[in-house]
Amino acid sequence: MSLSEALRLLLGNGLMGVAAFYLVDLIVPPIREKIRPFLDANPWLYPIESLFVRGFAWILSGALSFVPLAVMVWFDYEASPVGFKGWTETAFPYIVIAVSAGQAAHSIDKGISVARERTK
């Protein structure tokens, strides 16, 4: 397998979104612990906090999926997009795949967690 094929595989199957899901699991808990007193004082913010975490996961998925694309353009495996619109049109399908795969990983992980809780 060549580097070009490996980069296309990273982009095409959503591995960057799954990686972002696991990175969010590493990054967010320490932040949650620091803002816990503020959230406990304002319980109406709990739903908003989960939306911020989801948005962060989407942004991280997009950023991570952009890295292999940039490497492909740098090594001339992919034609260099012209301007902002060109980059957006080139990156959009890969970002959608990454975000979808990250959400699927979250759903599967949540389902496994619920199943484990039910068997205890």
Number of C-alpha atoms within 10 A of each C-alpha: 5 7 12 16 12 12 16 17 13 18 24 16 14 22 20 27 33 22 19 27 25 14 14 18 13 11 10 13 10 11 10 14 11 10 10 13 10 12 15 11 9 10 10 10 13 13 9 11 13 11 12 12 15 15 12 16 24 23 16 23 31 22 16 19 29 21 14 20 21 16 15 19 14 12 13 11 16 15 11 15 14 10 8 9 10 11 15 13 11 18 18 14 13 25 26 17 21 32 25 17 22 25 20 16 18 15 12 12 12 12 12 12 11 11 11 10 9 8 6 5
